[in-house]
């Protein structure tokens, strides 16, 4: 492992976090791909492949528990470590960071719940890549830039004012007598 200007560079196959270790930080993938492996009585199972821009290990920010999976590099990867103090400071500066994290965690829970519901004795999971975003979901996330949200909020405000004008409510211009 070598340090880069941002994050750390991990070589192919190098473990970033190990299942069972206590965690106190989360990670953001700046470059490359990582595999998430869950160990069990029958050995390791590939749970997901994570890509650039995704985060992992976020549960350690909220609870000091052991890591639920092992994560290792698939090829060379650059990964940024974010400790709890830094995360909380950034959330105070920009609360939308917390909302985005909750949205991502909710999406993961929904996907995993769907996978569990599909499992029947003797059946195979629909996909082993349950935690990574689909191409469509990545496009949707890219569209949620702050500029687009502001424009959408302005349009919604304009629509509310026009509706109030039609009703003669607050913000309505005085009609000539």
C-alpha positions as CSV (number, residue, x, y, z in Angstrom):
1,X,0.0,0.0,0.0
2,X,1.4,3.4,-0.9
3,X,0.1,6.9,-0.1
4,X,-1.1,9.1,-2.9
5,X,-2.1,12.8,-2.9
6,X,-5.6,11.8,-1.9
7,X,-6.3,8.5,-0.3
8,X,-4.2,5.4,-0.4
9,X,-3.4,3.2,-3.3
10,X,-4.0,-0.5,-2.9
11,X,-2.6,-3.2,-5.1
12,X,-4.6,-6.0,-6.7
13,X,-5.9,-8.4,-4.0
14,X,-4.8,-6.2,-1.1
15,X,-7.3,-6.2,1.7
16,X,-8.7,-2.8,2.8
17,X,-11.0,-4.0,5.6
18,X,-11.3,-7.4,7.1
19,X,-14.5,-9.0,8.3
20,X,-14.5,-9.3,12.1
21,X,-12.2,-6.3,12.7
22,X,-13.5,-3.3,14.6
23,X,-14.0,-0.3,12.4
24,X,-14.1,3.4,13.2
25,X,-14.1,5.0,9.7
26,X,-15.7,4.7,6.3
27,X,-14.2,4.8,2.8
28,X,-14.8,6.4,-0.5
29,X,-13.5,4.8,-3.7
30,X,-11.6,7.4,-5.7
31,X,-10.4,5.1,-8.5
32,X,-10.7,1.4,-9.3
33,X,-12.9,-1.5,-8.2
34,X,-13.3,-3.4,-5.0
35,X,-14.9,-6.7,-4.1
36,X,-16.9,-7.3,-1.0
37,X,-16.7,-10.8,0.4
38,X,-18.7,-12.3,3.2
39,X,-17.1,-15.2,5.1
40,X,-19.3,-18.0,6.3
41,X,-19.1,-21.7,7.1
42,X,-18.8,-22.6,3.4
43,X,-16.0,-20.1,2.8
44,X,-16.1,-16.6,1.2
45,X,-19.0,-15.4,-0.9
46,X,-18.8,-12.5,-3.3
47,X,-21.5,-10.0,-2.1
48,X,-20.8,-7.1,-4.4
49,X,-18.3,-5.3,-6.6
50,X,-18.0,-1.6,-5.8
51,X,-16.8,1.0,-8.3
52,X,-15.4,4.5,-8.3
53,X,-17.5,7.0,-6.5
54,X,-19.1,4.5,-4.1
55,X,-18.6,4.3,-0.4
56,X,-18.4,1.4,2.1
57,X,-17.8,0.8,5.8
58,X,-20.3,3.6,6.7
59,X,-21.8,1.5,9.4
60,X,-18.7,2.0,11.5
61,X,-19.4,5.8,11.6
62,X,-22.7,5.1,13.4
63,X,-21.8,2.1,15.6
64,X,-18.6,0.7,16.8
65,X,-19.1,-2.9,15.7
66,X,-16.9,-5.3,13.8
67,X,-16.8,-5.1,10.1
68,X,-19.5,-7.2,8.4
69,X,-17.4,-8.1,5.3
70,X,-14.0,-8.1,3.9
71,X,-13.2,-5.6,1.1
72,X,-10.2,-6.0,-1.2
73,X,-8.9,-4.4,-4.4
74,X,-9.7,-5.8,-7.8
75,X,-6.7,-4.3,-9.6
76,X,-5.1,-1.1,-8.4
77,X,-7.5,1.1,-6.4
78,X,-7.3,4.5,-4.7
79,X,-9.4,4.7,-1.5
80,X,-10.0,7.7,0.8
81,X,-10.5,7.0,4.5
82,X,-13.0,9.2,6.3
83,X,-13.1,9.1,10.1
84,X,-16.1,9.9,12.2
85,X,-14.9,13.4,13.2
86,X,-14.3,14.4,9.6
87,X,-17.6,13.0,8.5
88,X,-19.5,14.9,11.2
89,X,-17.7,18.2,10.4
90,X,-18.6,17.8,6.7
91,X,-22.2,17.0,7.5
92,X,-22.4,20.2,9.5
93,X,-21.0,22.1,6.5
94,X,-23.3,20.4,4.1
95,X,-26.3,18.5,5.5
96,X,-27.1,17.0,2.1
97,X,-24.2,14.7,2.6
98,X,-26.1,12.9,5.4
99,X,-29.2,12.7,3.3
100,X,-27.2,11.2,0.4
101,X,-25.7,8.6,2.8
102,X,-29.1,7.7,4.2
103,X,-30.5,7.4,0.6
104,X,-27.6,5.1,-0.4
105,X,-28.1,2.9,2.8
106,X,-31.8,2.7,2.1
107,X,-31.2,1.6,-1.4
108,X,-28.9,-1.1,-0.2
109,X,-31.4,-2.3,2.3
110,X,-34.2,-2.4,-0.3
111,X,-32.0,-4.3,-2.7
112,X,-30.9,-6.8,-0.1
113,X,-34.5,-7.3,1.1
114,X,-35.5,-8.0,-2.5
115,X,-32.7,-10.5,-2.8
116,X,-33.8,-12.3,0.4
117,X,-37.4,-12.4,-0.8
118,X,-36.3,-14.0,-4.1
119,X,-34.3,-16.7,-2.4
120,X,-36.0,-20.1,-2.1
121,X,-34.4,-23.4,-1.0
122,X,-32.1,-24.6,-3.8
123,X,-32.4,-21.4,-5.9
124,X,-29.6,-19.1,-6.9
125,X,-29.6,-15.4,-6.1
126,X,-30.6,-13.1,-9.0
127,X,-27.3,-11.2,-8.8
128,X,-24.2,-11.3,-6.7
129,X,-23.7,-7.6,-7.2
130,X,-26.3,-6.4,-4.8
131,X,-24.7,-3.3,-3.3
132,X,-23.4,-1.5,-6.4
133,X,-25.5,1.0,-8.3
134,X,-27.0,0.1,-11.7
135,X,-26.2,2.3,-14.7
136,X,-29.7,3.8,-14.5
137,X,-29.3,4.6,-10.8
138,X,-25.9,6.3,-11.5
139,X,-27.5,8.5,-14.1
140,X,-30.3,9.5,-11.7
141,X,-27.7,10.3,-9.0
142,X,-25.7,12.5,-11.4
143,X,-28.9,14.4,-12.2
144,X,-29.4,15.3,-8.6
145,X,-26.8,18.1,-8.7
146,X,-27.4,21.1,-6.4
147,X,-28.1,23.3,-9.5
148,X,-30.9,21.0,-10.7
149,X,-32.5,20.9,-7.2
150,X,-32.4,24.7,-6.9
151,X,-34.1,25.1,-10.4
152,X,-36.7,22.5,-9.5
153,X,-37.4,24.3,-6.1
154,X,-37.7,27.7,-7.9
155,X,-40.2,26.2,-10.4
156,X,-42.2,24.7,-7.5
157,X,-42.2,28.1,-5.7
158,X,-43.3,29.8,-8.9
159,X,-46.1,27.3,-9.3
160,X,-47.3,27.9,-5.8
161,X,-47.3,31.7,-6.3
162,X,-49.4,31.3,-9.5
163,X,-51.9,29.0,-7.8
164,X,-52.2,31.5,-4.9
165,X,-52.8,34.3,-7.4
166,X,-55.6,32.3,-9.1
167,X,-57.2,31.7,-5.7
168,X,-56.7,35.3,-4.7
169,X,-54.6,34.2,-1.7
170,X,-51.3,35.4,-0.3
171,X,-49.1,36.9,-3.0
172,X,-52.1,37.7,-5.2
173,X,-51.9,41.0,-6.9
174,X,-54.7,43.5,-6.1
175,X,-57.5,43.4,-8.7
176,X,-58.7,46.8,-10.0
177,X,-62.1,47.8,-8.6
